[in-house]
Amino acid sequence: MRHRIPVAALLVLAVVSATADAAPGAAAQREIDGLMQALEDSGCRFQRNGTWYPASDARSHLQRKYDYLLKRDLADTAEQFIERAASRSSISGKPYRVSCPGHAEQDSAPWFQQQLVRLRGH
């Protein structure tokens, strides 16, 4: 015996599925884009697994990581982006580092958190 699912029920399931896989809100997306732009515009170098990269290469790398997280609905906020994409290597677990002209080298997580505070105007 075959069961038929009403069209209305299928539409509800489609909406629920789309909502479950929803991207970050517009404000979070602006903040994440702003963080990546801040890195690219910073003139800083970015260390990943012991190798230093220019900010533009770092942005490309973080964009790939962010895209991966988006597909899995794992980066709904700027804080999640920092924690899950911009703080450490997914492969080695080593923290990323940022070196900016005139400033001490530091782990990337606090650097991105400072940038987020600036973006939010605090």
C-alpha positions as CSV (number, residue, x, y, z in Angstrom):
1,M,0.0,0.0,0.0
2,R,1.4,3.3,-1.0
3,H,0.8,6.5,1.0
4,R,0.4,9.8,-0.6
5,I,1.7,13.0,1.1
6,P,-0.5,16.1,0.5
7,V,1.2,18.9,-1.4
8,A,0.7,21.3,1.5
9,A,2.7,18.9,3.8
10,L,5.5,18.8,1.2
11,L,5.6,22.6,1.1
12,V,5.8,22.8,4.9
13,L,8.7,20.3,4.8
14,A,10.5,22.3,2.2
15,V,10.2,25.5,4.2
16,V,11.4,23.8,7.4
17,S,14.3,22.3,5.5
18,A,15.3,25.6,4.0
19,T,15.0,27.3,7.4
20,A,17.2,24.6,9.0
21,D,19.9,25.2,6.4
22,A,19.6,29.0,6.5
23,A,22.7,31.1,6.2
24,P,23.8,33.6,8.8
25,G,21.6,36.7,9.2
26,A,22.5,39.8,7.2
27,A,24.1,41.5,10.2
28,A,26.3,38.5,10.9
29,Q,27.3,38.1,7.2
30,R,28.3,41.8,7.1
31,E,30.4,41.4,10.2
32,I,32.2,38.3,8.9
33,D,32.8,40.0,5.5
34,G,34.0,43.0,7.5
35,L,36.4,40.9,9.4
36,M,37.9,39.3,6.3
37,Q,38.1,42.8,4.7
38,A,39.8,44.2,7.8
39,L,42.5,41.4,7.5
40,E,43.0,42.0,3.8
41,D,43.3,45.8,4.3
42,S,45.5,45.5,7.4
43,G,49.0,45.2,5.9
44,C,49.5,42.3,8.4
45,R,51.0,38.9,7.8
46,F,49.1,35.8,8.8
47,Q,50.9,32.6,10.0
48,R,49.4,29.3,9.3
49,N,51.2,26.1,10.4
50,G,54.5,27.9,10.7
51,T,54.4,29.7,7.4
52,W,53.7,33.4,7.0
53,Y,51.3,34.5,4.3
54,P,50.2,37.9,3.0
55,A,46.8,39.0,4.2
56,S,45.2,38.5,0.8
57,D,46.2,34.8,0.8
58,A,45.0,34.5,4.4
59,R,41.6,36.0,3.4
60,S,41.3,33.4,0.5
61,H,42.1,30.6,2.9
62,L,39.6,31.8,5.5
63,Q,36.9,32.3,2.9
64,R,37.3,28.6,1.9
65,K,37.1,27.5,5.5
66,Y,34.0,29.8,6.0
67,D,32.3,28.3,2.9
68,Y,32.9,24.8,4.3
69,L,31.3,25.9,7.6
70,L,28.4,27.5,5.8
71,K,27.5,24.3,4.0
72,R,27.3,22.6,7.4
73,D,25.5,25.5,9.1
74,L,28.3,25.9,11.6
75,A,29.0,29.6,11.4
76,D,25.9,31.6,12.2
77,T,27.7,34.5,14.0
78,A,30.9,36.4,13.7
79,E,32.0,34.8,17.0
80,Q,31.5,31.3,15.5
81,F,33.5,32.4,12.4
82,I,36.4,33.5,14.6
83,E,36.3,30.4,16.8
84,R,35.8,27.8,14.0
85,A,37.6,29.3,11.0
86,A,39.9,32.1,11.9
87,S,41.6,31.0,15.1
88,R,43.5,27.8,14.4
89,S,44.4,25.2,11.8
90,S,41.7,22.5,11.3
91,I,44.5,20.1,10.4
92,S,47.2,20.7,13.0
93,G,45.2,22.5,15.7
94,K,48.0,25.2,15.9
95,P,46.8,28.7,16.5
96,Y,47.0,31.1,13.6
97,R,49.2,34.2,14.3
98,V,48.9,37.8,13.0
99,S,51.9,40.1,12.7
100,C,51.1,43.8,11.9
101,P,53.5,46.6,11.3
102,G,54.3,48.4,14.6
103,H,52.5,45.8,16.8
104,A,53.6,42.7,18.6
105,E,52.8,39.4,17.0
106,Q,49.7,37.8,18.5
107,D,47.3,34.9,18.1
108,S,44.6,35.6,15.5
109,A,41.6,35.1,17.7
110,P,42.2,38.2,19.9
111,W,43.1,40.2,16.7
112,F,39.8,39.2,15.1
113,Q,37.9,39.9,18.3
114,Q,39.4,43.4,18.4
115,Q,38.4,44.0,14.8
116,L,34.9,42.8,15.6
117,V,34.6,45.3,18.5
118,R,35.7,48.1,16.0
119,L,33.2,46.9,13.4
120,R,30.4,47.1,16.0
121,G,31.5,50.5,17.1
122,H,32.2,49.8,20.7
